[in-house]
Amino acid sequence: MSQMHSALIDIWIMTKRNVLRYRRIPTLMVFSSIQPIMFLLLFNFVFGGAIAGDSYALFLIPGLMAQTMLFGGTQTSVGLAEDMKSGIIDRFKSLPINNASPILGRAIADGIRNIFVAIIMVSIGYLIGFELLNGVLPAIAGVLLITLFGFVFSWIMILVGLAVKDPESVNTASFLLVFPLSFASNVFVPIASMPGWLQAFVNNQPVTHAVTATRALLVTGEGYDSIWKLAIWMVIILAIFVPLSIRQYKKS
């Protein structure tokens, strides 16, 4: 119990450290919010009429929330790489703290940021026709679910950041992973509009399940089976990438 209490304190301190960065460097939060809003407005007004007309915002916003979680993961990986380059990670290793606390603290802090950005997206969405058609409580559950998915996905990006190390290279490597997962999904268009060979991949990848589950909770009230499919994916990702990330952190 003593060790667990000590580990929780370490994680709390590291989380607080990363959250305070957003207060001291507010541009980090500003630009994290501007990018998804730009995607929202551009896709809704440029492509919305051709895809789903006036109802496209209902389709688009849950998908963009999922994509925002993926892009948030790239910031996690780049931030870790910058910490390694600055030498702060080496200083953490010299302290008698829990090995997982520096990376877990960053993942939790970025998860808090993702909740804030998701709320902004829903708020902006109301100005262009988005509504929480399934009720407030399911909508809150949807925001928390997609944020949890972002937290889980960030562990993949944590491993990338710790393994690649150089911030510029990490940024490139992260986008090579994020772009196929976000665009080869149902974020922007219905799966039925895609070629058959691509549908096989899209129907079974985690981002698609995250988007469908979020749409079910926020808008449609259909597709709840995607929630447990997403849960399976999240357990698999955590089981693989948390141990690998902690081991890579010890080696770095």
C-alpha positions in Angstrom: 0.0 0.0 0.0 2.9 2.3 0.8 4.4 1.7 -2.7 1.1 2.2 -4.4 0.5 5.5 -2.5 3.9 6.7 -3.5 3.4 5.8 -7.1 0.1 7.6 -7.2 1.7 10.7 -5.8 4.5 10.5 -8.4 1.9 10.2 -11.2 -0.1 13.1 -9.8 3.0 15.4 -9.7 4.0 14.5 -13.2 0.4 15.0 -14.4 0.4 18.4 -12.7 3.7 19.3 -14.3 2.3 18.7 -17.8 -1.0 20.4 -17.1 0.8 23.5 -15.9 2.6 23.7 -19.2 -0.7 24.6 -20.9 -1.1 27.5 -18.4 2.4 28.7 -18.9 2.4 28.2 -22.7 -1.2 28.9 -23.6 -0.4 28.6 -27.3 -0.2 24.9 -26.9 -3.8 24.7 -26.0 -4.8 27.4 -28.5 -3.3 25.6 -31.5 -4.6 22.2 -30.2 -8.1 23.7 -30.5 -7.7 25.6 -33.7 -6.7 22.6 -35.9 -9.8 20.5 -35.3 -12.0 23.6 -35.6 -10.4 24.3 -39.0 -11.0 20.7 -40.1 -14.6 21.0 -38.9 -15.4 24.2 -40.8 -13.5 23.2 -44.0 -14.9 19.7 -44.3 -18.4 20.8 -43.4 -18.7 23.7 -45.8 -16.5 22.4 -48.6 -17.4 18.8 -48.7 -20.6 18.6 -46.7 -23.0 19.5 -49.5 -21.6 16.8 -51.7 -21.6 14.1 -49.1 -24.6 14.6 -46.8 -26.0 18.1 -47.2 -27.2 19.9 -44.2 -26.9 16.9 -41.9 -23.2 16.4 -42.5 -22.3 18.1 -39.2 -24.1 15.3 -37.4 -22.0 12.7 -39.2 -18.7 14.7 -39.2 -18.3 15.9 -35.6 -18.1 12.5 -33.9 -15.6 11.4 -36.5 -13.5 14.5 -36.1 -13.4 14.0 -32.3 -11.8 10.6 -32.9 -9.3 12.1 -35.4 -8.5 14.9 -32.8 -7.6 12.2 -30.3 -5.2 10.7 -32.8 -3.5 14.0 -33.5 -3.3 14.6 -29.8 -1.3 11.5 -29.6 1.3 13.0 -32.0 1.7 15.9 -29.5 2.4 13.4 -26.8 5.1 11.6 -28.7 6.8 14.9 -29.8 6.6 16.2 -26.2 8.3 13.1 -24.9 11.0 13.3 -27.6 11.6 17.0 -26.6 11.9 16.0 -23.0 14.5 13.4 -23.9 16.4 15.8 -26.0 16.5 18.4 -23.3 17.8 15.9 -20.7 14.8 16.1 -18.3 14.1 12.4 -18.8 17.6 11.6 -17.5 16.9 13.8 -14.5 13.7 12.0 -13.8 15.5 8.6 -14.0 18.0 9.8 -11.3 15.1 10.5 -8.9 13.5 7.9 -6.6 10.2 8.0 -8.4 8.0 5.4 -10.1 9.3 4.5 -13.6 5.9 4.8 -15.2 5.0 8.2 -13.7 6.7 10.6 -16.2 5.0 9.0 -19.2 1.8 8.2 -17.5 1.6 11.8 -16.2 2.0 13.1 -19.7 -0.6 10.7 -21.1 -3.2 11.8 -18.4 -2.4 15.5 -18.9 -3.0 15.2 -22.7 -6.2 13.3 -22.0 -7.4 16.3 -19.9 -6.5 18.5 -22.9 -8.5 16.2 -25.2 -11.6 16.5 -23.1 -11.4 20.3 -23.3 -10.9 20.2 -27.1 -13.8 17.8 -27.5 -16.1 20.1 -25.6 -15.0 23.0 -27.8 -15.8 21.0 -31.0 -19.3 20.2 -29.8 -19.9 23.8 -28.9 -18.7 25.1 -32.3 -20.7 22.3 -33.9 -23.9 23.7 -32.5 -23.3 26.8 -34.5 -23.3 24.8 -37.8 -26.2 22.5 -37.1 -24.9 19.8 -34.8 -27.2 18.5 -32.0 -27.0 15.9 -29.3 -29.9 13.8 -30.6 -29.4 11.0 -28.2 -29.6 13.0 -24.9 -27.1 14.7 -22.6 -26.0 11.7 -20.5 -25.1 9.5 -23.5 -23.3 12.5 -25.0 -21.2 12.8 -21.8 -20.5 9.1 -22.0 -19.5 9.6 -25.7 -17.0 12.3 -24.9 -15.5 10.3 -22.1 -15.3 7.2 -24.3 -13.5 9.0 -27.1 -11.2 10.6 -24.6 -10.4 7.2 -23.1 -9.6 6.0 -26.6 -7.3 8.9 -27.1 -5.5 8.1 -23.8 -5.1 4.4 -24.9 -3.9 5.4 -28.4 -1.4 7.8 -26.9 0.6 4.7 -25.6 1.4 3.8 -29.2 2.6 7.3 -29.7 4.6 7.2 -26.5 6.5 4.2 -27.7 7.2 6.0 -31.0 8.5 9.1 -29.2 10.7 7.1 -26.9 12.1 4.9 -29.7 12.7 7.5 -32.4 13.8 10.3 -29.9 14.4 13.1 -32.4 11.4 15.5 -32.2 11.3 16.2 -36.0 11.6 12.5 -36.9 9.0 11.6 -34.3 6.6 14.1 -35.8 7.0 12.6 -39.3 6.7 9.0 -38.0 3.6 9.9 -36.0 1.8 11.3 -39.0 2.7 8.3 -41.1 0.7 6.2 -38.6 -2.1 8.7 -37.9 -3.1 9.6 -41.4 -3.9 6.1 -42.7 -5.9 5.3 -39.6 -7.9 8.5 -39.7 -8.6 8.8 -43.4 -9.1 5.0 -44.0 -12.0 5.0 -41.6 -15.5 6.3 -41.4 -14.4 9.7 -40.0 -15.3 11.7 -43.2 -17.4 9.4 -45.4 -19.7 6.3 -45.1 -17.9 3.0 -45.4 -20.3 1.9 -48.1 -18.8 4.5 -50.5 -15.4 2.9 -50.3 -14.0 0.1 -52.6 -14.7 -3.4 -51.3 -11.0 -4.3 -50.6 -10.7 -1.2 -48.4 -13.9 -1.8 -46.5 -12.4 -5.0 -45.1 -9.7 -3.0 -43.4 -11.9 -0.1 -42.4 -14.6 -2.2 -40.8 -12.1 -3.8 -38.5 -9.7 -1.1 -37.4 -10.1 0.6 -34.0 -10.7 4.2 -35.2 -13.8 3.1 -37.1 -15.2 1.4 -33.9 -14.3 4.6 -32.0 -16.2 6.8 -34.4 -19.2 4.5 -34.7 -19.4 4.2 -30.9 -19.2 8.0 -30.5 -21.8 8.6 -33.1 -24.1 6.1 -31.4 -23.8 7.9 -28.1 -24.0 11.4 -29.4 -26.3 11.2 -32.4 -27.7 8.0 -33.8 -28.5 5.7 -30.9 -27.4 2.8 -33.2 -24.2 0.8 -33.4 -23.7 0.2 -29.7 -21.9 -3.1 -30.5 -19.0 -0.9 -31.5 -18.5 0.0 -27.9 -17.4 -3.5 -26.8 -15.4 -3.9 -30.1 -13.6 -0.7 -29.2 -13.1 -1.9 -25.6 -11.4 -5.1 -26.9 -9.1 -3.0 -29.1 -8.2 -0.7 -26.2 -7.3 -3.7 -24.0 -5.1 -5.1 -26.7 -3.3 -1.8 -27.3 -2.7 -1.3 -23.6 -1.5 -4.9 -23.1 1.0 -4.5 -25.8 2.2 -0.9 -25.7 2.2 -0.1 -22.0 4.9 -2.7 -21.1 6.8 -1.9 -24.3 6.7 1.9 -23.5 7.9 1.4 -19.9 10.7 -0.9 -21.1 11.8 1.6 -23.8 11.7 4.4 -21.2 14.1 2.4 -18.9 16.4 1.7 -21.9 16.4 5.3 -23.3 
